[in-house]
Amino acid sequence: VMAVGVSLVLYHRSIDEELTRGALWDESAVNTVRDMCALGLDVSIAGGVHAEILPRLRGAPIYGIVVGRGITAQPDPAQAAQLIHGRVREIWPG
């Protein structure tokens, strides 16, 4: 992958996949992210990201996190954003 100039990837778990196949941030998804990180890629994650899944990625050098419904679909979006922010700072300080 890097030999052709790819250094940044986005692992996106789609809402369609979630609804049709029940795809979750399970062990398989987390291992895929970890495997991509181990290749030396800068890995960003998206799709169904919320505060509760972030600890599963502890130790993985996540490059970026994209959160949509994990904030916008919550009863209190500001509180959800603060919770996610706090969790990110706890798991990936500095």
C-alpha distances in whole Angstrom, upper triangle without the diagonal:
4,5,6,7,6,8,10,10,13,15,18,20,22,26,27,25,27,30,30,28,29,25,26,24,25,23,21,19,20,18,15,15,16,13,10,12,12,9,10,9,12,13,16,18,20,23,26,25,29,30,31,27,26,27,25,22,24,23,19,18,18,17,19,21,23,26,28,30,30,33,34,35,37,41,40,37,38,39,35,34,35,35,31,31,33,31,28,30,31,28,26,29,28
4,5,5,5,6,9,11,14,16,19,22,25,28,29,27,29,33,32,31,31,28,28,26,27,25,23,21,21,20,17,16,16,14,11,12,12,9,8,8,11,13,16,19,21,24,27,26,29,31,31,28,26,28,26,23,24,22,19,17,17,16,18,21,23,26,29,31,31,33,35,36,38,42,41,38,38,39,36,33,35,35,31,31,33,31,27,29,30,27,25,27,26
4,6,7,9,13,14,18,19,23,25,28,31,32,30,32,35,35,33,34,31,31,29,30,28,26,24,24,23,20,19,20,17,14,16,15,12,12,11,14,17,20,22,25,27,31,30,33,34,35,32,30,31,30,26,28,26,22,21,21,20,22,25,26,30,32,35,35,37,38,40,41,45,45,41,42,42,39,37,39,38,35,34,36,34,31,33,34,31,28,31,30
4,6,9,12,13,17,19,21,24,26,30,30,29,31,34,33,32,33,30,30,29,30,29,26,24,25,24,20,20,21,18,15,17,17,14,14,12,15,17,19,22,24,26,30,29,33,34,35,32,30,32,30,27,29,27,24,22,22,20,22,24,25,29,31,34,34,36,37,38,40,44,43,40,41,42,39,36,38,38,34,34,36,35,31,33,35,32,29,32,31
4,6,9,11,15,18,20,24,25,29,30,29,31,34,34,32,33,30,30,28,29,29,26,24,24,23,20,19,20,18,15,16,17,13,12,11,12,15,17,20,22,25,28,27,31,32,33,30,28,30,29,26,27,25,22,20,19,17,19,22,23,27,29,32,32,33,35,36,38,42,41,38,38,39,36,34,36,36,32,31,34,32,29,30,32,29,27,29,28
4,6,8,11,14,17,20,22,25,26,25,27,30,30,29,30,26,26,24,26,25,23,20,21,20,17,16,17,15,12,13,14,11,10,8,9,11,13,16,18,21,25,24,27,29,30,26,25,27,25,22,24,23,19,17,16,14,16,19,20,23,25,28,28,30,31,33,35,38,38,34,35,36,33,31,33,32,29,28,31,29,26,28,29,26,24,26,26
4,7,10,13,16,20,22,25,27,25,27,30,31,29,29,26,25,23,25,24,22,20,19,19,16,14,15,14,10,10,12,10,8,5,6,9,11,14,17,20,23,22,25,26,28,24,22,24,23,20,21,19,16,14,13,11,13,16,18,22,24,27,27,28,30,32,33,37,36,32,33,34,31,28,30,30,26,25,28,26,23,24,26,23,20,23,22
4,7,10,13,16,19,22,24,23,24,27,28,27,27,23,22,20,22,22,20,17,17,17,15,12,14,14,10,10,13,11,9,6,5,6,8,11,14,17,20,19,22,23,25,21,20,22,21,17,19,18,15,12,11,8,10,13,14,18,20,23,23,24,26,28,29,33,32,29,29,30,27,25,27,26,23,22,25,23,20,22,24,21,18,21,20
4,6,9,13,15,19,20,19,20,23,24,23,23,19,19,17,19,19,17,14,14,15,12,10,12,12,8,9,13,11,11,7,6,5,6,9,11,14,17,16,20,21,22,19,18,20,19,16,18,18,14,13,11,9,10,12,13,16,18,21,21,23,24,26,27,31,31,27,28,29,26,24,26,25,22,22,24,22,19,22,24,21,19,22,22
4,6,10,12,15,17,16,17,20,21,20,20,17,16,14,17,18,16,12,13,14,11,9,12,13,10,11,15,14,14,10,9,6,5,6,7,10,13,13,16,18,20,17,16,19,17,15,17,18,14,13,10,9,9,9,9,13,15,17,17,19,21,22,24,27,27,24,25,26,22,21,23,23,19,20,22,20,18,21,22,19,18,21,22
4,7,9,13,15,13,14,17,18,17,17,13,13,11,13,14,12,9,10,11,9,7,11,11,9,11,14,14,14,11,11,7,6,5,6,8,11,11,15,17,18,14,14,17,15,13,16,17,13,13,11,11,10,10,10,13,14,16,16,19,20,21,23,26,27,24,25,25,22,21,23,22,18,20,22,20,17,21,22,19,18,22,23
4,6,9,11,10,11,14,15,15,14,11,11,10,13,15,13,10,12,14,11,10,14,15,13,14,18,18,18,15,14,10,8,6,5,5,9,10,13,16,17,14,14,17,16,14,18,19,16,16,13,13,12,10,9,11,12,13,14,17,18,18,20,24,24,21,23,24,20,19,22,21,18,20,22,20,18,22,23,20,20,23,25
4,7,9,7,7,11,12,11,11,7,8,8,11,13,12,8,11,13,11,11,15,16,15,17,19,20,21,18,17,13,11,8,6,5,7,9,12,15,15,12,14,17,15,14,18,20,17,18,15,16,14,12,11,12,12,12,13,16,17,17,19,22,23,21,23,23,20,20,23,21,18,20,23,20,19,23,23,21,21,25,26
4,5,5,6,9,10,10,10,8,9,11,14,16,15,12,15,17,15,15,18,19,18,20,23,23,24,21,20,16,14,11,8,5,8,11,14,17,18,15,17,20,18,18,22,24,21,22,18,19,17,14,12,12,12,12,13,16,16,15,18,22,23,21,23,24,20,20,24,22,20,22,25,22,21,25,26,24,24,28,29
4,5,5,6,9,10,9,9,10,12,15,18,17,14,17,20,18,18,21,22,21,23,26,27,27,24,23,19,17,14,10,7,7,11,13,17,17,16,18,21,20,20,23,26,23,24,21,22,19,16,14,13,11,10,12,15,14,13,16,19,21,19,22,23,19,20,23,22,19,22,25,23,22,26,27,25,26,29,31
4,5,5,6,8,9,9,11,14,16,19,18,16,19,21,19,19,23,24,23,25,28,28,29,26,25,21,19,16,13,10,11,14,17,21,21,19,21,24,22,23,26,28,26,27,24,24,22,19,17,16,15,14,16,19,18,16,19,22,24,23,26,26,23,24,27,26,23,26,29,26,26,30,30,28,29,33,34
4,5,5,5,7,6,9,11,13,16,14,12,16,18,16,17,20,21,20,23,25,25,27,24,24,20,18,15,13,10,11,14,17,20,19,17,20,22,20,20,24,26,24,25,22,23,21,19,17,17,16,15,16,20,20,18,21,24,26,24,27,27,23,24,27,26,23,26,28,26,25,29,29,27,28,31,33
4,6,6,5,4,6,10,12,15,14,12,15,18,17,17,20,21,21,23,26,26,28,25,24,21,19,15,13,9,8,12,14,17,16,15,18,20,18,19,23,25,23,25,22,23,21,18,17,15,14,13,14,17,17,15,18,21,23,21,25,24,21,22,25,23,21,24,26,23,23,27,27,25,27,30,32
4,6,6,8,10,13,15,18,17,16,19,21,20,21,24,25,25,27,29,30,31,29,28,24,22,18,16,12,11,15,17,20,19,18,21,23,21,23,26,29,27,28,25,27,24,21,19,18,16,14,16,19,18,16,18,21,23,22,26,26,22,24,27,25,23,27,28,26,26,30,30,29,30,33,35
4,6,8,11,15,16,19,17,16,20,22,20,22,25,25,25,28,30,30,32,29,29,25,23,20,18,14,14,18,20,23,22,20,23,25,23,24,28,30,28,30,27,28,26,24,22,21,19,17,19,22,22,19,22,25,27,26,29,29,26,27,30,29,26,30,32,29,29,33,33,31,32,36,38
4,5,9,12,13,16,14,13,17,18,17,19,22,22,23,25,27,28,30,27,27,24,22,19,17,14,14,17,19,22,21,18,22,23,21,22,26,28,26,28,25,27,25,23,22,21,20,18,20,23,23,21,23,26,28,27,30,30,26,27,30,28,26,29,31,28,28,32,32,29,31,34,36
4,6,10,10,14,13,12,15,17,17,18,21,22,22,25,27,28,29,27,27,23,21,18,16,13,12,15,16,19,17,15,19,21,18,20,23,26,24,26,24,26,24,21,20,19,18,16,17,20,21,18,20,23,25,24,27,27,23,25,27,25,23,26,28,25,25,29,29,27,28,32,34
4,7,8,11,10,9,12,14,13,15,17,18,19,21,23,24,26,23,23,19,18,14,13,10,10,12,15,17,16,13,16,18,15,17,20,22,20,23,20,22,21,18,17,17,17,16,16,19,20,18,20,23,25,24,27,26,22,23,26,24,21,24,26,23,23,27,26,24,25,29,31
4,5,9,9,8,10,12,13,13,16,17,18,19,22,23,24,22,22,18,16,13,12,9,8,10,12,14,12,10,13,14,12,14,17,20,18,20,18,20,19,16,16,15,15,14,14,17,19,17,18,21,23,22,24,23,19,21,23,20,18,21,22,19,20,23,23,20,22,26,28
4,7,8,6,7,10,10,10,13,15,15,16,19,20,21,20,19,15,14,11,10,9,8,8,10,12,10,7,9,11,9,10,13,16,14,17,15,17,16,14,14,14,15,14,13,17,19,18,18,22,23,21,23,22,18,19,21,18,16,19,20,16,16,20,19,17,19,22,25
4,5,5,6,9,10,11,12,14,16,17,18,20,22,21,21,17,17,14,14,13,11,12,13,14,12,9,11,12,9,11,14,16,15,18,17,20,19,17,18,17,19,18,16,20,22,21,21,25,26,24,26,25,21,22,24,21,19,22,22,18,19,22,21,18,20,24,26
4,6,5,6,9,10,10,12,14,15,16,18,20,20,20,17,17,15,16,15,15,14,16,16,14,11,12,12,8,10,13,14,13,17,16,19,19,18,19,20,22,21,19,23,25,24,25,28,29,27,29,27,24,24,26,23,20,23,23,19,19,23,21,18,20,23,26
4,5,5,6,9,10,10,12,14,15,17,19,18,19,16,16,14,15,15,15,15,17,19,16,13,15,15,11,12,15,16,14,17,16,19,19,18,19,20,22,22,21,24,26,25,26,29,30,29,30,29,26,26,28,25,22,25,25,22,21,24,24,20,21,25,28
4,5,5,6,9,10,11,13,14,16,18,16,16,13,13,10,11,11,12,12,14,16,15,11,12,13,10,10,14,15,13,15,14,16,16,15,16,16,18,18,17,21,23,22,23,27,27,26,27,26,23,23,25,22,19,22,23,19,19,22,22,18,19,23,25
4,5,5,6,9,10,11,12,15,16,15,15,12,12,10,12,13,13,12,14,15,13,9,10,10,7,6,10,11,9,12,11,14,15,14,15,16,19,19,18,21,23,23,23,27,27,25,27,25,22,22,23,21,18,20,20,17,16,19,18,15,16,20,22
4,5,5,6,9,10,10,12,15,14,15,12,14,13,15,16,16,16,18,18,17,13,13,13,10,9,12,12,10,13,13,16,17,16,18,20,22,23,21,25,27,27,27,31,31,29,30,29,26,25,27,24,21,23,24,20,19,22,21,17,18,22,24
4,5,5,6,9,10,11,13,12,13,10,12,11,13,14,16,15,18,19,18,14,15,15,12,11,14,14,11,13,12,15,16,15,17,19,21,22,21,24,26,26,27,31,31,29,30,30,26,26,27,25,22,24,25,21,20,23,22,19,19,23,24
4,5,5,6,9,10,11,10,10,7,9,8,11,13,14,13,16,17,17,13,12,13,11,8,11,11,8,10,9,11,12,12,14,16,19,20,19,22,24,25,25,29,29,26,28,27,24,23,24,22,19,20,21,18,16,19,19,16,16,19,21
4,5,5,6,9,10,10,11,9,11,11,14,16,17,16,18,18,18,14,13,13,10,8,10,9,6,8,9,12,14,14,17,19,22,23,22,24,27,27,28,31,31,29,29,29,25,24,25,23,20,21,22,19,17,19,19,15,15,18,20
4,5,5,7,9,9,11,10,13,13,16,18,20,19,21,22,21,17,17,17,14,12,14,12,9,11,12,14,16,17,19,22,24,26,24,27,30,30,31,34,34,32,33,32,29,28,29,27,24,25,26,22,20,23,22,19,18,22,23
4,5,5,7,6,8,7,10,11,14,17,19,18,21,22,21,18,17,18,15,12,15,13,10,10,10,11,14,15,17,20,23,24,23,26,28,29,30,34,33,31,31,31,28,27,28,27,23,24,25,22,20,22,22,19,18,21,22
4,5,5,5,7,6,10,11,15,18,20,18,20,20,21,17,15,16,14,11,12,10,7,7,8,9,12,14,17,20,23,25,23,26,28,29,30,33,33,30,30,30,27,25,26,25,21,22,23,20,17,19,20,16,15,18,18
4,5,7,10,10,13,15,19,21,23,21,23,23,23,20,18,18,16,13,14,11,9,9,11,13,16,18,20,23,26,28,27,29,32,33,33,37,36,33,34,33,30,29,29,28,25,25,26,23,20,22,22,18,17,20,20
4,6,9,10,14,16,19,22,24,23,25,26,26,22,21,21,19,16,17,15,12,11,13,13,16,19,21,24,27,29,28,30,33,34,35,38,38,35,35,35,32,30,32,30,27,27,28,25,23,24,25,21,19,22,23
4,7,9,13,15,19,22,24,22,25,25,26,22,20,21,20,16,17,14,11,10,11,11,14,17,20,23,26,29,28,30,32,33,34,38,37,34,34,34,31,29,30,29,25,25,26,24,21,22,23,20,18,20,20
4,6,9,12,16,19,21,20,23,23,24,21,19,20,19,15,17,15,11,10,10,9,12,15,17,20,23,26,25,27,29,30,32,35,34,31,32,32,29,27,28,27,24,23,25,23,20,21,23,19,17,20,20
4,7,10,14,17,20,18,20,21,22,19,17,19,18,14,15,14,10,8,7,5,8,11,14,17,20,23,22,24,26,28,29,32,31,28,28,29,26,23,25,24,20,20,22,20,17,18,20,17,15,17,17
4,7,10,14,16,14,17,18,19,16,14,16,15,12,14,13,9,8,6,5,7,9,11,15,18,20,19,21,23,25,26,29,29,25,26,26,23,21,23,22,18,18,20,18,15,17,19,16,14,17,17
4,7,11,13,11,14,15,17,14,12,15,15,12,14,14,11,9,6,5,4,6,7,11,14,17,16,17,19,21,22,26,25,22,22,23,20,18,20,19,15,16,18,16,13,16,18,15,13,17,17
4,7,9,8,11,13,14,11,10,13,13,10,13,14,11,11,8,8,6,5,6,9,11,14,13,15,17,18,19,23,23,20,21,21,18,16,18,17,14,15,17,15,13,16,17,15,14,18,19
4,7,6,10,12,14,11,11,15,14,13,16,18,15,15,11,11,9,6,5,6,8,10,10,13,14,15,17,20,20,17,19,20,16,15,18,17,13,15,18,16,14,18,19,17,17,20,21
4,5,9,13,13,11,12,16,15,14,18,20,17,18,14,15,12,9,7,7,8,8,9,12,13,13,15,19,19,17,19,19,16,15,18,17,14,17,19,17,16,20,21,19,19,23,24
4,6,10,10,9,11,14,13,14,17,20,18,19,16,17,14,11,9,7,8,7,7,10,11,11,12,16,17,15,17,17,13,14,17,15,13,16,18,16,15,19,20,18,19,22,24
4,7,8,7,8,11,11,11,14,17,15,16,13,14,12,8,7,6,8,8,6,9,12,12,12,16,16,14,16,15,11,11,14,12,9,12,14,12,12,15,16,15,16,19,21
4,6,6,7,10,11,12,14,17,16,17,15,16,14,10,10,7,9,8,5,8,11,11,10,13,13,12,13,12,8,9,11,9,7,10,12,10,10,14,14,14,15,18,20
4,6,6,8,10,11,12,16,16,17,15,17,14,11,12,10,12,11,8,10,13,13,12,14,14,12,13,11,8,9,10,7,5,8,9,6,8,11,11,11,13,15,18
4,6,7,8,10,12,15,16,18,16,18,17,14,14,12,14,13,10,12,16,15,13,16,16,15,16,14,11,12,13,10,9,12,12,9,11,14,13,12,15,17,20
4,6,6,7,10,13,13,15,13,16,14,12,13,12,14,13,10,14,17,16,15,18,18,17,18,17,13,14,15,12,10,13,13,10,11,14,13,11,14,17,20
4,5,5,7,10,10,12,10,13,12,10,12,11,14,15,11,14,17,18,17,20,19,17,18,16,13,13,14,11,8,11,11,7,7,11,10,8,10,13,16
4,5,5,9,10,12,12,15,15,13,15,15,18,18,15,17,21,21,19,22,21,20,20,18,16,16,16,13,11,13,12,8,9,11,9,7,10,13,16
4,6,9,9,12,12,15,15,14,16,16,19,19,16,19,22,22,21,24,24,22,23,21,18,18,19,16,14,16,15,11,12,15,13,10,12,16,19
4,6,6,9,8,12,12,11,14,15,18,19,16,19,22,22,22,25,25,23,23,22,19,18,19,16,13,15,15,11,10,13,12,8,10,14,16
4,6,8,9,13,13,13,16,17,21,21,18,21,24,25,24,27,26,24,24,22,19,19,19,16,14,15,14,10,10,11,10,6,8,11,14
4,6,9,12,14,15,18,19,23,24,21,24,27,28,27,30,29,27,27,25,23,22,21,19,17,17,16,13,12,13,12,8,8,11,13
4,6,9,11,12,16,18,21,23,20,22,26,26,26,30,29,26,26,25,22,21,22,20,17,17,17,14,12,14,13,10,9,12,14
4,6,9,11,15,17,21,23,21,23,26,27,27,30,29,26,26,25,23,21,21,20,17,16,17,15,12,13,13,10,8,11,12
4,6,7,11,14,17,19,18,19,22,24,24,27,26,23,23,23,20,18,19,18,14,14,16,13,10,12,13,10,8,12,13
4,7,10,14,17,20,18,20,22,24,25,28,27,23,23,23,21,18,19,19,15,15,17,15,12,13,15,13,10,13,13
4,7,10,13,16,15,16,18,20,21,25,23,20,20,20,18,15,17,17,13,12,15,14,10,13,15,13,11,13,14
4,6,10,13,11,12,15,17,18,21,20,17,17,17,14,12,14,14,10,10,13,12,9,12,14,12,11,14,15
4,7,10,9,10,12,14,16,19,18,15,16,17,14,12,14,14,11,12,15,14,12,15,17,16,15,18,18
4,7,6,7,9,11,12,15,15,11,13,14,10,9,12,12,9,11,14,13,12,15,17,16,16,19,20
4,5,6,6,8,10,14,13,10,12,14,11,10,14,14,11,13,17,16,15,18,20,20,20,22,23
4,5,5,5,7,11,12,9,12,13,10,11,14,14,12,15,17,17,17,20,21,21,22,24,26
4,6,6,7,10,11,8,11,11,7,8,11,10,9,12,14,13,13,17,18,17,19,21,23
4,6,6,9,8,5,7,8,5,6,9,10,9,11,13,13,14,17,18,19,19,21,23
4,6,8,8,6,9,11,9,9,12,13,12,14,17,17,18,20,22,22,23,25,26
4,7,8,7,11,12,9,11,14,14,14,16,19,18,19,22,23,23,25,27,28
4,5,5,9,9,7,9,12,12,12,15,16,16,18,21,21,22,24,25,27
4,6,9,9,8,11,13,13,14,17,18,19,21,23,23,24,26,28,30
4,6,5,6,9,10,11,12,14,16,17,19,20,21,23,24,25,27
4,5,5,6,9,10,10,12,14,15,16,18,20,21,22,23,25
4,5,5,6,9,10,10,12,14,15,17,18,20,21,21,23
4,5,5,6,9,10,10,12,14,15,16,18,20,20,22
4,5,5,6,9,10,11,12,14,15,16,18,19,21
4,5,5,6,9,10,11,12,14,15,16,17,19
4,5,5,6,9,10,11,12,14,15,15,17
4,5,5,6,9,10,11,12,14,15,17
4,5,5,6,9,10,10,12,13,15
4,5,5,6,9,10,10,11,13
4,5,5,6,9,10,10,12
4,5,5,6,8,10,13
4,5,5,6,7,10
4,6,5,5,7
4,6,6,9
4,6,10
4,6
4
